[in-house]
Amino acid sequence: MKPEHRQEAEEFWNVPEGRIQATPGYHTVKMWEQFCTPAADGGDIDTIWVQVTNPGQTLPNLNKLFYPKQDLSEKFLIVSDVYPTATTQLADLILPSAMWVEKNGVFGNSERRTQQWFKMVEPPGDARDDVWQTLAVAHRLFEKGLETMRDRDGKFLFDVRDEKGEVVPVWDWQHYYDVNVDRHLFEEYRQFTSPEAPKTWLRTMSM
């Protein structure tokens, strides 16, 4: 909510000034409440994409925050998962995901250490990494002209470049593993916690 924080993040990500909104979005429970409320009654969220969680099982009040979706044809629920869950039962679109042993990934321990693992087996069929799914959709939105998918130079917001500075089309599954995408994502995250980062960020991230 602080303007200096938004300005610092916009510099890190090379996005136009003012791109990051001053008002935070809904918290999770409110988000699902809006999704399960008809648009005519003020429900201003019409699409939710679920990854790596199962809200159809874990939300605190399913009768209010999840089940009403089945009667709202205007609402669209996308779920990325590896097997059927309570959430996929109401999904309009299910995207097959790779399990942790079938993809690269990064995890954080409680002592604040971040580590990467590397996939051990290929995912079956058309199952794909969650990160790749997100990048592929983001790039398609970029191609369709969505302004928020562009940085201040007009380039794709999530451009990944190799050691020679050449863009690697990681949104194309055939090239996703040409580079270590997780490393590039971590390097963006690291800017907020490195010794060179503004002290305000370091203090916030250590809380």
N, C-alpha and C positions, 0 to 999 in steps of 0.2 A: 504493500500500500504506500510505501514511501517513495517519493519521486526520484530520489538519488539512487535507490535500488533499481527502479525500473530503467533509469538511464544507463546504469552500469550493465544491466542484463542486455539492453538493446545494443550496447557497444560490443559486448562479447559475441552476440549472435548476428551482428551486422544487419539489424532490422531497422526500419525507419523509426524516427522519434515518434512516440505516441502509440506504437503498435501494441505494447503491453498495456492492458487496461488498468486503470487505477482502482477499480472495484473488483474484488475477488469474485469468482463464480460460486455457484452453489456447492455446499458440502454434499457428501455422498447421499445422505438420507433425503435431503431436499431435492437433489437431482432426480432421484427415483420417484419422489412424490410428484414432481412436475411432469415426469414422463408418463405416470399413470393417471394424470388428470387430463380430461378432454381439453383440446385446444380452445373450445368455446367457453370453457370455464377457467381459462388462464394457464393451462398446461403448456408452457412455452418450449419444452424440449420434445422433439418429435423422433429423434434417432439416438440410440445408445449402442456403442460397440463395446462388448465385454471381452476382456482378455485376462487370463491367469487368475480368475476368481469365479465364484459361483453364487451370485447374489440371490438366485432363486432358492437357495438353501440358507443363506446367512443373513439376509436383511432382517431387521428387528420386528417388522410387522408386515408379513407377506400379503395379508389380506388388503392392506392399504397401498403397499409400495411395490408389489410385483404382480399379483394375480389379476388386478384390473386391466392389465395390458391385453389380456386375451379378448377383451370386448372392444378394444380400440383399434380399429382398422387403420387409422391415420398414423399410428405409432409403429416404428420399425426397429426391431431388435436384432442386432448382429452379434453372434457369439463365435469366438475362436476357441476351440477346445480339442482335446485328444480323444474324448469319449462322451457319450450321452450323460447329461447332468440335469438337475432340476431346472437350470436356466435354459438349456437347449430345448426343453419341452415347449417353451413359448417363443423360441427364436423364429424370425422370418428368414434369416440366412445364417447357415452354419459354415464356418471356414475351418477345414481340418488343420490342426496345428501339430508341430513336432514336439515330442517329449524332450525332457532335459538332456537325455543321453543322445538325442538325435539332432542336436543343434549346439552351436556355441552359446555361451552365456556368461553373465557376471553376477556375482552375489556378494552381499555385504555381511560380515560377521558382527556380533554384538560388541566386539572390542574395536570396531570401526575400520577393520581391514577389508579392502575390496579385492576380490580375486576373480580370475577368469578360469572357466573350464572349456574344453574343446570337445566337440561331438565325437562319439565313439562308433555310432552306426548311422546309416542313412535312414531318413524317415520313410515310411511306407507310402506308396501311391502319390497323391498330390499334397500330402501334409507338408506344411512349410513353417519356418520360423516366424514367431509373432512379430519380431522386429522387421523382417522382410515384408510381411503383410502390411504393416504400417507405412513403410517406405514406399511400397508399390502404390498404395492408395493415395498417399501424399503426392507422389509424382504425377499420378493421373489427374489429380485436382490442379496441380501446377500446369499441366498440359491444357486443361480446360479453362485456364486463365484466372484461377482463384488467387487474388492478390496476396493473401496471407501466406501463400506458399512460396513467395519471393522474398529475397533479402533486399536491402536498399540498392543493390547494384542490378536488380532484376533477375538474379540467378536463383536456381532452385535452393530453397532454404536448407535442405539437407544434403548438399553436394558433398561427396566423398572423393578425395583425390589421392592418387598414389604418390610414391616418393619422388616422381618426376613432375608432380603438379598436374597430372592429367586427370580429368574427371572419370571416375569409374561408375558405370551405370548400374549401381547396386539395386535399383528398383527392378531390374531385369534378373529373374532368378538364375539365369545362366551365368551371371557375373557377380552374384551376391557374395560368393566365397572367394572372389579374386583378391579381396583385401580383408583385413580384420575389422569389420564394421564396429564391433564392440569397443575396440581400441579407440576409434574415432569418436564414438559417443562418450567414452570415458574422458577423453581429452577435453571435450566441451564441458562436461561436468566438473572436471578438475580445476578449470579456471576460477570457479567460485570458492575453492578451498585452498588454492596454492598460496605460498608466502607472499606472492606479488598481488594477490587479490585484495580489494579494499577491506579494511579492518571490520567494517560493518558486516560484510559477508562472512568473514571468518568467525565472528562472534555469533552470528545467527546460526551457522552450520554446526557449531560446536555445542549448541544448547540441547 
